[in-house]
């Protein structure tokens, strides 16, 4: 029963020694083995993210850092490094980022927050209700899609906590998403009765987030 713990400790110690010595390839291999044996160890995952970064594997580093933040939301080293990565590099596979970690990055003391918000919105554009709405929208049917989202998609799309936090804390830089939001604002303001908005537990927080997002923009 003790063997996996001893193996993890051996891989972790070897990985940390290699990282300190600047042997990032060895550190990456050993820390990956240690993390495989202890996936909820935020310290190991943070150091693995650092090793990935030094090896030039930016998406892997970003993914590990969001895993760290999902486990330890206020870990300042992870917040700083994640913000630095998404500020300097384009994340090619935002769908691999941990949603809970992204929420932590937005809600805690993260420097240069706007790139973090942008990558969080890209994560939402890859899957789920928001991605479905954007896929359906084309040409002149943005208002129709907005009506569908408001009428039937509130639980799936508008209630997404990461979406609400991203809208509340940063600017929207995606043109398709901004077009959808423009239509959502229009439908909310011109076609949705105030009593419906007030009673809808998903729609009301979304409208408040839209107000905040307009103020930021």
KAQUI-V639767 format. One line per field, one symbol per residue. phi: phi as a letter, one per 40 degrees, with the letter a starting at -180 (. if undefined). Layout:
phi = ???
This chain:
phi = .cddcccccccccccccccccgccccdccccccccccaccccccccccdccdcccgcccccccccccdcccbdbccccccccdccccbbcccbccccccccccccccbcccfcdccccccccdcccagcccccccccagbbccccccccccbbcccbcccccccccccbaccbccdcccccccccccccbbbddccccccccccccccccccccccc
